[in-house]
Amino acid sequence: MLYILTVTLHLVAMVLWMAPMIAVPVILGRYGPHVPKPETLDRLRGAFRGLATPGLVLTWVLGIANAVQGGWFDDGWLHVKLVFVLALSALHGIALGRLRRLEPGGEIPGLLRALPWIVLVLVFGAVLMAEWKPF
């Protein structure tokens, strides 16, 4: 019962983390190549910090709890999944830093425009490893 609960919460936390990582750059892109007004930018930054960051922390804590419960630390698939999750964590930090440095009217960096696609590829890899457990 505890395992099912931690897996479910892990998945919810992952969605909480990934939703702003995909949505914020897409919303920024709707304003064209230039950064929107300060109020809009502040809301997007707040959504990223207020949703994505707690989602990241919960995803890690619950993922580690799941790995402990499943006894998976020696499994190769978990090591590969962790590479994907570490890359997502690094992208989270980079994106947050880029969002902080955006100036209204300035150019939106290429990484922020590409972020949704990079995130989708990395999430696909992580989920594939967790679901198939190929090795």
Secondary structure, 3 states (H helix, E strand, C coil): CHHHHHHHHHHHHHHHHHHHHHHHHHHHHCCCCECCCHHHHHHHHHHHHHHHHHHHHHHHHHHHHHHHHHCCCCCHHHHHHHHHHHHHHHHHHHHHHHHHHCCCCCECCHHHHHHHHHHHHHHHHHHHHHHHCCC
